[in-house]
Amino acid sequence: MRVLVVEDERGLADDIAEGLRDHGLAVDVAYDGLDGAAKINLHPYDVVVLDRDLPGLHGDTLCRQVADGEHPAMVLMLTAAAAPGERVAGLALGADDYLAKPFHFPELVLRVQALARRRPVASRVLRVGDLELDPLRRTASRDGVTLELSAKEFAVLHELMRASPGSLTAEQLLLQAWDENADPFTRTVYVTIARLKRKLGEPQPIRSAPGLGYSIALGS
């Protein structure tokens, strides 16, 4: 799952991003509304954590842009104003949830996860052959046996199963399972795939083809 945090308080934005990454999410950060709009146009996000009072482009305007997009992300709006009228106004703009500052960080994590569960793609249990992955419970198994996966191994398996029977290149996996801080010239995808293959065992479901990338294929 990929999340965008749009917050002009840099320390708070970085803290939110780091905390969400600790929960296995790919997180990008924008420190003003204009940068947030540019990133939303560049990448598909599952959830946008959006401060309402932003410089450059107000959070209200950015919220409308997200809500009116072709594939809108879920929006968790943050604001220092806790009055009911402010909350109603934020939801009327297209926000899916609302959280007043200061907030308890575990609550923010739970709200982000809850918003992701409300997206049809994020909530569907994926099955390919004897592999099963539940994005909501963050569990994966093969032939009924639970797989002990790291956050990135889980994210890569999720993207491959979601794309099955199609393929994803290393660049596509880097875009979908990591975030903008990932170095495109590293071997991080190759290393993660190698670890994932070892944990999946035989017969090996992950296949690679020159020019096409990686795919998952198993008999039913």
N, CA, C and O of each residue as an XYZ file, in Angstrom:
880
protein
N       0.849     -1.190      0.000
C       0.000      0.000      0.000
C       0.884      1.240      0.000
O       1.864      1.319      0.741
N       0.524      2.208     -0.844
C       1.306      3.436     -0.956
C       0.504      4.621     -0.429
O      -0.656      4.821     -0.788
N       1.154      5.401      0.433
C       0.503      6.516      1.115
C       1.269      7.803      0.817
O       2.497      7.802      0.735
N       0.533      8.895      0.657
C       1.138     10.216      0.530
C       0.767     11.037      1.760
O      -0.411     11.154      2.098
N       1.759     11.599      2.422
C       1.541     12.505      3.548
C       1.795     13.926      3.056
O       2.898     14.244      2.610
N       0.782     14.776      3.137
C       0.914     16.183      2.734
C       0.735     17.033      3.987
O      -0.382     17.216      4.470
N       1.828     17.541      4.500
C       1.833     18.260      5.781
C       2.978     19.263      5.765
O       4.122     18.903      5.485
N       2.665     20.548      6.072
C       3.698     21.577      5.980
C       4.582     21.653      7.229
O       5.642     22.277      7.181
N       4.183     21.047      8.329
C       5.064     20.948      9.488
C       6.028     19.793      9.238
O       5.674     18.628      9.419
N       7.242     20.123      8.822
C       8.172     19.101      8.347
C       8.451     18.016      9.384
O       8.485     16.829      9.060
N       8.647     18.431     10.619
C       8.916     17.441     11.650
C       7.765     16.466     11.812
O       7.982     15.260     11.925
N       6.542     16.980     11.823
C       5.363     16.131     11.954
C       5.208     15.240     10.729
O       4.924     14.049     10.854
N       5.396     15.820      9.537
C       5.277     15.035      8.302
C       6.266     13.871      8.292
O       5.908     12.744      7.951
N       7.503     14.154      8.668
C       8.526     13.108      8.669
C       8.234     12.043      9.724
O       8.472     10.857      9.496
N       7.721     12.466     10.869
C       7.381     11.515     11.922
C       6.239     10.591     11.477
O       6.280      9.382     11.710
N       5.229     11.174     10.839
C       4.111     10.364     10.342
C       4.616      9.355      9.314
O       4.276      8.173      9.370
N       5.436      9.839      8.372
C       5.949      8.965      7.320
C       6.771      7.827      7.896
O       6.606      6.673      7.501
N       7.665      8.154      8.837
C       8.522      7.125      9.413
C       7.696      6.103     10.186
O       7.962      4.903     10.120
N       6.696      6.583     10.916
C       5.847      5.671     11.668
C       5.058      4.735     10.774
O       4.917      3.552     11.081
N       4.538      5.259      9.662
C       3.789      4.416      8.729
C       4.718      3.422      8.033
O       4.330      2.282      7.774
N       5.948      3.856      7.730
C       6.909      2.922      7.131
C       7.229      1.781      8.079
O       7.459      0.652      7.645
N       7.245      2.074      9.374
C       7.493      1.028     10.361
C       6.396     -0.029     10.341
O       6.603     -1.150     10.807
N       5.227      0.324      9.800
C       4.123     -0.623      9.677
C       4.068     -1.253      8.286
O       3.066     -1.860      7.909
N       5.158     -1.102      7.529
C       5.270     -1.779      6.240
C       4.676     -1.053      5.061
O       4.528     -1.643      3.991
N       4.325      0.225      5.224
C       3.721      0.979      4.132
C       4.787      1.743      3.356
O       5.808      2.144      3.915
N       4.542      1.938      2.072
C       5.390      2.801      1.246
C       4.832      4.215      1.363
O       3.658      4.443      1.070
N       5.660      5.164      1.789
C       5.164      6.500      2.104
C       5.995      7.573      1.414
O       7.222      7.592      1.522
N       5.310      8.469      0.701
C       5.928      9.660      0.148
C       5.477     10.860      0.974
O       4.461     10.803      1.668
N       6.241     11.945      0.893
C       5.945     13.139      1.685
C       5.967     14.375      0.790
O       6.838     14.521     -0.067
N       4.997     15.260      1.004
C       4.987     16.581      0.372
C       4.782     17.607      1.480
O       3.974     17.407      2.387
N       5.535     18.724      1.391
C       5.482     19.724      2.458
C       4.607     20.925      2.108
O       4.500     21.859      2.903
N       3.986     20.916      0.946
C       3.032     21.965      0.607
C       2.033     21.418     -0.405
O       2.219     20.338     -0.965
N       0.971     22.189     -0.625
C      -0.093     21.710     -1.482
C       0.305     21.508     -2.931
O      -0.153     20.562     -3.571
N       1.146     22.375     -3.456
C       1.551     22.254     -4.858
C       2.370     20.994     -5.090
O       2.173     20.287     -6.079
N       3.294     20.717     -4.166
C       4.089     19.497     -4.284
C       3.198     18.275     -4.132
O       3.391     17.271     -4.817
N       2.214     18.360     -3.225
C       1.275     17.256     -3.059
C       0.489     16.986     -4.328
O       0.305     15.831     -4.711
N       0.022     18.044     -4.987
C      -0.733     17.882     -6.228
C       0.127     17.255     -7.312
O      -0.345     16.409     -8.073
N       1.392     17.668     -7.386
C       2.298     17.113     -8.399
C       2.505     15.617     -8.177
O       2.522     14.846     -9.137
N       2.662     15.201     -6.921
C       2.902     13.781     -6.641
C       1.651     12.953     -6.875
O       1.738     11.810     -7.324
N       0.489     13.519     -6.575
C      -0.760     12.800     -6.827
C      -0.951     12.567     -8.318
O      -1.481     11.532     -8.724
N      -0.523     13.521     -9.133
C      -0.623     13.352    -10.583
C       0.411     12.379    -11.131
O       0.266     11.861    -12.238
N       1.460     12.136    -10.345
C       2.558     11.296    -10.809
C       2.409      9.839    -10.385
O       2.760      8.937    -11.145
N       1.888      9.599     -9.173
C       1.826      8.243     -8.629
C       0.404      7.893     -8.205
O      -0.353      8.773     -7.794
N       0.036      6.621     -8.301
C      -1.246      6.176     -7.743
C      -1.098      5.893     -6.250
O      -0.241      5.105     -5.850
N      -1.920      6.526     -5.432
C      -1.869      6.322     -3.984
C      -3.136      5.640     -3.508
O      -4.211      5.809     -4.084
N      -2.988      4.863     -2.439
C      -4.145      4.244     -1.810
C      -4.786      5.195     -0.808
O      -6.010      5.293     -0.729
N      -3.951      5.895     -0.044
C      -4.442      6.819      0.974
C      -3.596      8.086      0.943
O      -2.378      8.025      0.777
N      -4.253      9.240      1.106
C      -3.562     10.519      1.255
C      -3.880     11.059      2.641
O      -5.044     11.280      2.975
N      -2.837     11.274      3.452
C      -2.984     11.932      4.753
C      -2.751     13.416      4.500
O      -1.632     13.830      4.196
N      -3.793     14.205      4.623
C      -3.789     15.570      4.096
C      -4.074     16.606      5.182
O      -5.148     16.610      5.783
N      -3.103     17.478      5.423
C      -3.329     18.610      6.312
C      -4.239     19.611      5.604
O      -4.089     19.853      4.406
N      -5.168     20.183      6.333
C      -6.116     21.089      5.681
C      -5.510     22.454      5.407
O      -5.799     23.054      4.372
N      -4.687     22.954      6.299
C      -4.125     24.300      6.150
C      -2.727     24.201      5.546
O      -1.735     24.083      6.266
N      -2.661     24.249      4.228
C      -1.393     24.078      3.516
C      -1.018     25.348      2.761
O      -1.893     26.058      2.265
N       0.271     25.636      2.673
C       0.723     26.732      1.803
C       0.758     26.261      0.346
O       0.777     25.063      0.064
N       0.768     27.215     -0.552
C       0.870     26.894     -1.973
C      -0.458     26.558     -2.594
O      -0.914     27.238     -3.514
N      -1.082     25.515     -2.098
C      -2.409     25.093     -2.548
C      -3.142     24.593     -1.312
O      -2.681     23.666     -0.646
N      -4.272     25.198     -1.006
C      -4.973     24.859      0.231
C      -5.411     23.396      0.224
O      -5.712     22.825     -0.824
N      -5.438     22.808      1.412
C      -5.840     21.419      1.528
C      -7.235     21.149      1.006
O      -7.501     20.065      0.486
N      -8.141     22.124      1.137
C      -9.504     21.948      0.618
C      -9.478     21.735     -0.897
O     -10.158     20.855     -1.425
N      -8.686     22.550     -1.582
C      -8.593     22.439     -3.039
C      -7.960     21.110     -3.442
O      -8.415     20.452     -4.378
N      -6.917     20.728     -2.734
C      -6.245     19.471     -3.047
C      -7.176     18.282     -2.774
O      -7.170     17.302     -3.519
N      -7.966     18.372     -1.713
C      -8.916     17.305     -1.401
C      -9.924     17.133     -2.529
O     -10.250     16.008     -2.910
N     -10.412     18.233     -3.056
C     -11.356     18.158     -4.175
C     -10.699     17.519     -5.398
O     -11.323     16.718     -6.093
N      -9.450     17.872     -5.658
C      -8.749     17.298     -6.801
C      -8.606     15.789     -6.661
O      -8.795     15.047     -7.626
N      -8.272     15.338     -5.451
C      -8.146     13.894     -5.216
C      -9.495     13.208     -5.413
O      -9.584     12.183     -6.089
N     -10.542     13.778     -4.817
C     -11.873     13.177     -4.887
C     -12.406     13.130     -6.316
O     -13.144     12.212     -6.674
N     -12.036     14.114     -7.132
C     -12.530     14.189     -8.512
C     -11.650     13.441     -9.497
O     -11.953     13.412    -10.690
N     -10.562     12.831     -9.025
C      -9.647     12.128     -9.916
C     -10.253     10.860    -10.482
O     -11.275     10.374     -9.999
N      -9.614     10.334    -11.508
C     -10.111      9.129    -12.178
C     -10.060      7.915    -11.263
O     -10.976      7.092    -11.264
N      -8.993      7.803    -10.482
C      -8.851      6.711     -9.519
C      -8.538      7.335     -8.154
O      -7.389      7.311     -7.712
N      -9.545      7.889     -7.491
C      -9.293      8.661     -6.272
C      -8.751      7.820     -5.125
O      -9.190      6.695     -4.887
N      -7.783      8.401     -4.420
C      -7.281      7.795     -3.189
C      -8.254      8.114     -2.066
O      -9.053      9.044     -2.169
N      -8.180      7.342     -1.005
C      -8.926      7.661      0.203
C      -8.186      8.793      0.919
O      -6.955      8.809      0.941
N      -8.918      9.729      1.496
C      -8.312     10.909      2.115
C      -8.599     10.944      3.614
O      -9.752     10.910      4.044
N      -7.527     11.013      4.394
C      -7.633     11.277      5.831
C      -7.191     12.712      6.045
O      -6.012     13.031      5.889
N      -8.128     13.582      6.400
C      -7.818     15.000      6.552
C      -7.411     15.306      7.985
O      -8.066     14.875      8.934
N      -6.320     16.056      8.130
C      -5.832     16.496      9.439
C      -6.083     17.988      9.586
O      -5.945     18.747      8.626
N      -6.450     18.401     10.784
C      -6.633     19.822     11.037
C      -6.485     20.116     12.516
O      -6.710     19.252     13.363
N      -6.104     21.342     12.812
C      -6.009     21.772     14.208
C      -7.379     22.136     14.760
O      -7.538     22.261     15.974
N      -8.365     22.308     13.895
C      -9.714     22.685     14.329
C     -10.530     21.432     14.580
O     -10.689     20.596     13.690
N     -11.048     21.303     15.796
C     -11.774     20.090     16.161
C     -13.286     20.282     16.226
O     -14.007     19.352     16.589
N     -13.779     21.468     15.882
C     -15.207     21.734     15.965
C     -15.970     20.844     14.989
O     -15.470     20.558     13.901
N     -17.189     20.395     15.361
C     -17.973     19.533     14.468
C     -18.199     20.142     13.097
O     -18.192     19.435     12.089
N     -18.401     21.468     13.056
C     -18.612     22.119     11.772
C     -17.421     21.978     10.847
O     -17.592     21.822      9.638
N     -16.209     22.030     11.398
C     -14.999     21.858     10.592
C     -14.925     20.446     10.034
O     -14.544     20.238      8.882
N     -15.290     19.486     10.859
C     -15.268     18.093     10.417
C     -16.255     17.871      9.277
O     -15.930     17.227      8.279
N     -17.461     18.410      9.435
C     -18.480     18.272      8.393
C     -18.007     18.920      7.093
O     -18.194     18.372      6.007
N     -17.389     20.099      7.222
C     -16.905     20.800      6.037
C     -15.841     19.981      5.320
O     -15.846     19.890      4.093
N     -14.926     19.382      6.087
C     -13.884     18.566      5.475
C     -14.448     17.363      4.761
O     -14.017     17.051      3.651
N     -15.407     16.671      5.369
C     -16.014     15.506      4.736
C     -16.807     15.901      3.494
O     -16.864     15.144      2.525
N     -17.418     17.085      3.522
C     -18.184     17.555      2.369
C     -17.286     17.813      1.160
O     -17.748     17.767      0.020
N     -16.019     18.080      1.406
C     -15.081     18.330      0.310
C     -14.653     17.044     -0.393
O     -14.046     17.093     -1.463
N     -14.966     15.893      0.203
C     -14.576     14.622     -0.390
C     -13.643     13.810      0.478
O     -13.235     12.715      0.093
N     -13.292     14.336      1.660
C     -12.454     13.550      2.570
C     -13.242     12.338      3.058
O     -14.463     12.397      3.199
N     -12.531     11.233      3.315
C     -13.177     10.007      3.765
C     -13.132      9.855      5.280
O     -13.918      9.103      5.856
N     -12.221     10.561      5.918
C     -12.127     10.531      7.375
C     -11.450     11.816      7.822
O     -10.890     12.552      7.010
N     -11.506     12.073      9.109
C     -11.081     13.360      9.648
C     -10.437     13.117     11.001
O     -10.982     12.378     11.821
N      -9.282     13.729     11.247
C      -8.575     13.549     12.509
C      -8.049     14.895     12.978
O      -7.328     15.577     12.249
N      -8.414     15.275     14.203
C      -7.992     16.563     14.740
C      -6.615     16.453     15.379
O      -6.282     15.436     15.988
N      -5.815     17.512     15.236
C      -4.524     17.608     15.908
C      -4.728     18.207     17.302
O      -5.622     19.032     17.490
N      -3.924     17.807     18.265
C      -2.939     16.725     18.209
C      -3.651     15.375     18.276
O      -4.730     15.263     18.857
N      -3.048     14.365     17.687
C      -3.683     13.058     17.651
C      -2.746     12.009     18.243
O      -1.542     12.227     18.379
N      -3.327     10.876     18.586
C      -2.567      9.743     19.101
C      -2.121      8.931     17.890
O      -2.954      8.469     17.110
N      -0.798      8.754     17.727
C      -0.312      8.154     16.480
C      -0.911      6.781     16.179
O      -1.265      6.530     15.027
N      -1.043      5.887     17.149
C      -1.668      4.592     16.823
C      -3.057      4.741     16.211
O      -3.463      3.923     15.385
N      -3.794      5.793     16.618
C      -5.105      6.025     16.017
C      -4.964      6.397     14.547
O      -5.749      5.937     13.718
N      -3.973      7.225     14.209
C      -3.755      7.587     12.813
C      -3.450      6.338     11.984
O      -3.989      6.172     10.890
N      -2.597      5.470     12.496
C      -2.256      4.232     11.768
C      -3.513      3.400     11.530
O      -3.731      2.906     10.424
N      -4.334      3.246     12.561
C      -5.552      2.451     12.423
C      -6.518      3.079     11.420
O      -7.187      2.370     10.668
N      -6.588      4.391     11.413
C      -7.484      5.061     10.459
C      -6.985      4.901      9.025
O      -7.779      4.682      8.111
N      -5.669      5.010      8.828
C      -5.111      4.803      7.490
C      -5.392      3.372      7.027
O      -5.797      3.163      5.883
N      -5.181      2.392      7.895
C      -5.436      1.007      7.538
C      -6.920      0.768      7.260
O      -7.272      0.017      6.350
N      -7.786      1.408      8.045
C      -9.218      1.257      7.838
C      -9.643      1.841      6.495
O     -10.478      1.260      5.801
N      -9.075      2.986      6.126
C      -9.395      3.577      4.827
C      -8.944      2.669      3.689
O      -9.658      2.504      2.699
N      -7.765      2.085      3.832
C      -7.277      1.172      2.790
C      -8.196     -0.032      2.655
O      -8.395     -0.538      1.550
N      -8.759     -0.496      3.769
C      -9.654     -1.655      3.714
C     -10.938     -1.339      2.959
O     -11.587     -2.234      2.418
N     -11.294     -0.068      2.929
C     -12.532      0.324      2.252
C     -12.379      0.394      0.738
O     -13.368      0.532      0.018
N     -11.158      0.303      0.257
C     -10.950      0.282     -1.199
C     -11.131     -1.153     -1.693
O     -10.530     -2.068     -1.131
N     -11.942     -1.372     -2.727
C     -12.212     -2.732     -3.191
C     -10.960     -3.529     -3.510
O     -10.877     -4.707     -3.162
N      -9.969     -2.904     -4.174
C      -8.753     -3.628     -4.532
C      -7.986     -4.033     -3.301
O      -7.423     -5.127     -3.248
N      -7.955     -3.144     -2.283
C      -7.184     -3.425     -1.091
C      -7.827     -4.490     -0.222
O      -7.134     -5.148      0.554
N      -9.162     -4.680     -0.336
C      -9.857     -5.566      0.573
C     -10.012     -6.988      0.044
O     -10.432     -7.868      0.795
N      -9.690     -7.238     -1.214
C      -9.938     -8.539     -1.810
C      -8.855     -9.533     -1.422
O      -7.665     -9.245     -1.552
N      -9.270    -10.713     -0.943
C      -8.309    -11.782     -0.677
C      -7.839    -12.324     -2.020
O      -8.652    -12.660     -2.880
N      -6.526    -12.409     -2.195
C      -5.939    -12.850     -3.453
C      -5.568    -14.323     -3.375
O      -5.032    -14.777     -2.364
N      -5.851    -15.071     -4.436
C      -5.500    -16.488     -4.509
C      -4.917    -16.795     -5.867
O      -5.512    -16.475     -6.896
N      -3.757    -17.413     -5.870
C      -3.127    -17.911     -7.094
C      -2.630    -19.317     -6.769
O      -1.681    -19.479     -6.001
N      -3.267    -20.333     -7.350
C      -2.901    -21.698     -7.026
C      -3.089    -21.961     -5.543
O      -4.169    -21.723     -5.002
N      -2.041    -22.453     -4.877
C      -2.136    -22.730     -3.441
C      -1.650    -21.567     -2.584
O      -1.485    -21.708     -1.373
N      -1.420    -20.415     -3.219
C      -1.042    -19.207     -2.488
C      -2.282    -18.386     -2.153
O      -3.170    -18.222     -2.990
N      -2.339    -17.877     -0.941
C      -3.430    -16.997     -0.536
C      -2.865    -15.829      0.255
O      -2.022    -16.018      1.133
N      -3.327    -14.622     -0.053
C      -2.849    -13.420      0.616
C      -4.035    -12.545      0.977
O      -4.875    -12.233      0.133
N      -4.093    -12.153      2.243
C      -5.157    -11.290      2.746
C      -4.556     -9.938      3.112
O      -3.892     -9.824      4.143
N      -4.775     -8.899      2.281
C      -4.184     -7.580      2.564
C      -4.706     -6.955      3.851
O      -4.002     -6.162      4.477
N      -5.927     -7.296      4.258
C      -6.505     -6.688      5.450
C      -5.837     -7.197      6.719
O      -5.461     -6.419      7.596
N      -5.698     -8.499      6.800
C      -5.075     -9.091      7.989
C      -3.556     -9.182      7.863
O      -2.864     -9.559      8.808
N      -3.055     -8.832      6.688
C      -1.621     -8.896      6.406
C      -1.079    -10.296      6.682
O      -0.075    -10.481      7.370
N      -1.790    -11.277      6.113
C      -1.368    -12.667      6.228
C      -1.200    -13.271      4.840
O      -1.905    -12.905      3.900
N      -0.264    -14.194      4.727
C      -0.052    -14.921      3.482
C       0.228    -16.375      3.831
O       0.857    -16.671      4.847
N      -0.243    -17.273      2.985
C      -0.030    -18.688      3.248
C       0.133    -19.441      1.937
O      -0.299    -18.988      0.877
N       0.769    -20.607      2.038
C       0.887    -21.499      0.888
C       0.445    -22.888      1.319
O       0.994    -23.463      2.259
N      -0.551    -23.418      0.623
C      -1.109    -24.731      0.938
C      -1.520    -24.789      2.414
O      -1.360    -25.813      3.078
N      -2.056    -23.664      2.909
C      -2.551    -23.606      4.275
C      -1.517    -23.316      5.335
O      -1.862    -23.175      6.508
N      -0.249    -23.222      4.951
C       0.831    -22.970      5.902
C       1.185    -21.481      5.866
O       1.483    -20.932      4.806
N       1.149    -20.842      7.023
C       1.426    -19.402      7.098
C       2.865    -19.096      6.698
O       3.796    -19.787      7.112
N       3.033    -18.061      5.893
C       4.354    -17.607      5.466
C       4.794    -16.456      6.366
O       4.049    -15.497      6.567
N       5.996    -16.555      6.902
C       6.547    -15.493      7.737
C       7.341    -14.548      6.840
O       8.499    -14.814      6.517
N       6.713    -13.445      6.439
C       7.299    -12.524      5.477
C       7.606    -11.181      6.116
O       6.892    -10.729      7.011
N       8.674    -10.548      5.647
C       8.950     -9.166      6.047
C       7.944     -8.254      5.365
O       7.209     -8.686      4.477
N       7.909     -7.000      5.778
C       6.959     -6.047      5.199
C       7.151     -5.914      3.697
O       6.171     -5.881      2.953
N       8.401     -5.838      3.235
C       8.644     -5.673      1.803
C       8.397     -6.962      1.034
O       7.910     -6.918     -0.096
N       8.723     -8.112      1.626
C       8.415     -9.385      0.967
C       6.909     -9.529      0.781
O       6.444     -9.970     -0.270
N       6.151     -9.154      1.809
C       4.693     -9.197      1.718
C       4.197     -8.254      0.622
O       3.333     -8.621     -0.174
N       4.744     -7.042      0.584
C       4.319     -6.056     -0.415
C       4.610     -6.539     -1.831
O       3.783     -6.366     -2.726
N       5.780     -7.144     -2.041
C       6.131     -7.648     -3.376
C       5.205     -8.801     -3.771
O       4.711     -8.843     -4.898
N       4.970     -9.734     -2.845
C       4.067    -10.841     -3.131
C       2.661    -10.325     -3.447
O       1.997    -10.826     -4.355
N       2.222     -9.331     -2.700
C       0.911     -8.716     -2.941
C       0.822     -8.174     -4.367
O      -0.144     -8.448     -5.079
N       1.820     -7.412     -4.778
C       1.783     -6.808     -6.113
C       1.849     -7.872     -7.210
O       1.160     -7.754     -8.223
N       2.663     -8.901     -7.021
C       2.763     -9.958     -8.028
C       1.461    -10.741     -8.146
O       1.033    -11.070     -9.252
N       0.831    -11.041     -7.016
C      -0.430    -11.771     -7.055
C      -1.541    -10.908     -7.631
O      -2.416    -11.408     -8.337
N      -1.510     -9.624     -7.333
C      -2.519     -8.727     -7.877
C      -2.381     -8.604     -9.400
O      -3.373     -8.443    -10.112
N      -1.152     -8.681     -9.881
C      -0.907     -8.554    -11.321
C      -1.100     -9.867    -12.062
O      -1.267     -9.863    -13.281
N      -1.082    -10.982    -11.357
C      -1.165    -12.307    -11.990
C      -2.419    -12.433    -12.868
O      -3.495    -11.990    -12.467
N      -2.291    -13.030    -14.053
C      -1.137    -13.760    -14.608
C      -0.134    -12.873    -15.343
O       0.770    -13.378    -16.008
N      -0.288    -11.574    -15.229
C       0.643    -10.663    -15.880
C       1.964    -10.558    -15.134
O       2.148    -11.152    -14.071
N       2.877     -9.791    -15.713
C       4.211     -9.618    -15.145
C       4.418     -8.184    -14.692
O       3.732     -7.267    -15.145
N       5.377     -8.003    -13.788
C       5.790     -6.676    -13.343
C       7.299     -6.575    -13.445
O       8.016     -7.480    -13.018
N       7.782     -5.484    -14.008
C       9.222     -5.280    -14.077
C       9.744     -4.871    -12.700
O       8.970     -4.530    -11.805
N      11.058     -4.909    -12.546
C      11.666     -4.462    -11.294
C      11.316     -3.011    -11.029
O      11.094     -2.625     -9.881
N      11.265     -2.194    -12.090
C      10.933     -0.782    -11.931
C       9.495     -0.613    -11.448
O       9.224      0.244    -10.608
N       8.580     -1.413    -11.965
C       7.195     -1.330    -11.521
C       7.045     -1.769    -10.072
O       6.285     -1.164     -9.315
N       7.766     -2.820     -9.679
C       7.723     -3.268     -8.296
C       8.304     -2.206     -7.366
O       7.795     -1.984     -6.267
N       9.370     -1.557     -7.815
C       9.986     -0.508     -7.004
C       9.001      0.632     -6.796
O       8.943      1.212     -5.712
N       8.229      0.958     -7.822
C       7.259      2.048     -7.746
C       6.104      1.694     -6.817
O       5.635      2.543     -6.059
N       5.640      0.441     -6.870
C       4.427      0.061     -6.158
C       4.676     -0.403     -4.729
O       3.830     -0.192     -3.860
N       5.818     -1.030     -4.470
C       6.063     -1.616     -3.149
C       7.013     -0.786     -2.285
O       7.081     -0.976     -1.071
N       7.736      0.125     -2.908
C       8.624      1.004     -2.147
C       8.075      2.430     -2.247
O       6.888      2.601     -2.525
N       8.892      3.442     -2.032
C       8.418      4.812     -2.163
C       9.458      5.638     -2.894
O      10.420      5.091     -3.432
N       9.273      6.952     -2.918
C      10.125      7.817     -3.730
C      11.564      7.865     -3.238
O      12.445      8.329     -3.962
N      11.818      7.396     -2.024
C      13.178      7.392     -1.499
C      13.999      6.196     -1.978
O      15.212      6.149     -1.769
N      13.343      5.239     -2.615
C      14.051      4.052     -3.092
C      14.982      4.416     -4.243
O      14.605      5.172     -5.138
N      16.180      3.884     -4.215
C      17.168      4.124     -5.260
C      16.918      3.167     -6.422
O      17.050      1.955     -6.248
N      16.560      3.677     -7.603
C      16.259      2.794     -8.740
C      17.468      2.014     -9.244
O      17.315      1.091    -10.045
N      18.650      2.364     -8.794
C      19.855      1.690     -9.272
C      20.356      0.627     -8.298
O      21.399      0.014     -8.528
N      19.618      0.408     -7.212
C      20.039     -0.616     -6.267
C      19.496     -1.978     -6.698
O      18.696     -2.074     -7.629
N      19.943     -3.029     -6.006
C      19.476     -4.387     -6.275
C      18.414     -4.799     -5.264
O      18.215     -5.989     -5.017
N      17.730     -3.815     -4.676
C      16.803     -4.118     -3.597
C      15.667     -5.032     -4.042
O      15.256     -5.917     -3.290
N      15.149     -4.828     -5.265
C      14.070     -5.690     -5.752
C      14.596     -7.110     -5.951
O      13.950     -8.074     -5.543
N      15.760     -7.240     -6.573
C      16.352     -8.556     -6.809
C      16.584     -9.299     -5.495
O      16.285    -10.488     -5.386
N      17.110     -8.600     -4.510
C      17.401     -9.225     -3.214
C      16.104     -9.646     -2.525
O      16.025    -10.743     -1.973
N      15.090     -8.784     -2.555
C      13.810     -9.107     -1.921
C      13.153    -10.294     -2.617
O      12.616    -11.178     -1.951
N      13.188    -10.324     -3.942
C      12.629    -11.453     -4.690
C      13.349    -12.743     -4.323
O      12.716    -13.786     -4.162
N      14.662    -12.676     -4.192
C      15.438    -13.876     -3.856
C      15.035    -14.415     -2.485
O      14.865    -15.623     -2.317
N      14.883    -13.526     -1.507
C      14.458    -13.957     -0.169
C      13.047    -14.535     -0.208
O      12.759    -15.543      0.439
N      12.174    -13.887     -0.971
C      10.790    -14.343     -1.082
C      10.728    -15.729     -1.715
O       9.946    -16.576     -1.283
N      11.539    -15.961     -2.725
C      11.563    -17.276     -3.377
C      11.933    -18.368     -2.379
O      11.328    -19.440     -2.364
N      12.927    -18.085     -1.552
C      13.349    -19.092     -0.566
C      12.220    -19.428      0.394
O      12.042    -20.587      0.768
N      11.453    -18.413      0.795
C      10.372    -18.648      1.742
C       9.171    -19.338      1.096
O       8.441    -20.070      1.766
N       8.964    -19.108     -0.196
C       7.843    -19.743     -0.881
C       8.114    -21.221     -1.154
O       7.184    -22.027     -1.173
N       9.372    -21.581     -1.364
C       9.726    -22.977     -1.573
C       9.373    -23.502     -2.955
O       9.100    -22.739     -3.882
N       9.384    -24.825     -3.069
C       9.141    -25.482     -4.347
C       7.758    -26.137     -4.374
O       7.242    -26.516     -3.322
N       7.145    -26.277     -5.559
C       7.613    -25.738     -6.838
C       7.575    -24.215     -6.823
O       6.633    -23.615     -6.305
N       8.603    -23.595     -7.393
C       8.796    -22.156     -7.307
C       7.729    -21.420     -8.119
O       7.630    -21.616     -9.330
N       6.923    -20.565     -7.454
C       5.864    -19.853     -8.171
C       6.310    -18.571     -8.866
O       5.631    -18.092     -9.775
N       7.449    -18.010     -8.447
C       7.892    -16.751     -9.056
C       8.785    -17.060    -10.252
O       9.774    -17.783    -10.142
N       8.422    -16.511    -11.362
C       9.181    -16.719    -12.592
C       9.639    -15.379    -13.139
O       8.997    -14.349    -12.928
N      10.742    -15.411    -13.835
C      11.261    -14.176    -14.439
C      11.527    -14.420    -15.909
O      11.903    -15.519    -16.319
N      11.325    -13.378    -16.694
C      11.557    -13.449    -18.139
C      12.203    -12.154    -18.583
O      11.727    -11.075    -18.229
N      13.282    -12.239    -19.356
C      13.962    -11.032    -19.838
C      12.995    -10.093    -20.554
O      12.247    -10.504    -21.441
N      13.028     -8.843    -20.157
C      12.197     -7.837    -20.793
C      10.790     -7.750    -20.240
O      10.109     -6.742    -20.435
N      10.337     -8.800    -19.544
C       8.973     -8.819    -19.010
C       8.944     -8.622    -17.503
O       8.015     -8.014    -16.971
N       9.953     -9.131    -16.819
C      10.008     -8.976    -15.377
C       9.596    -10.229    -14.651
O       9.910    -11.339    -15.080
N       8.888    -10.052    -13.543
C       8.539    -11.179    -12.654
C       7.035    -11.437    -12.705
O       6.224    -10.531    -12.896
N       6.703    -12.709    -12.526
C       5.292    -13.086    -12.493
C       5.114    -14.265    -11.547
O       6.077    -14.932    -11.171
N       3.857    -14.509    -11.169
C       3.515    -15.668    -10.339
C       2.627    -16.571    -11.155
O       1.636    -16.124    -11.731
N       2.977    -17.839    -11.206
C       2.191    -18.808    -11.963
C       2.217    -20.141    -11.226
O       3.283    -20.702    -10.973
N       1.024    -20.643    -10.883
C       0.890    -21.932    -10.231
C      -0.343    -22.619    -10.755
O      -1.304    -21.962    -11.156
N      -0.326    -23.904    -10.757
C      -1.508    -24.646    -11.147
C      -2.588    -24.522    -10.098
O      -2.289    -24.359     -8.915
N      -3.826    -24.595    -10.511
C      -4.954    -24.479     -9.582
C      -5.078    -25.745     -8.759
O      -5.969    -25.849     -7.916
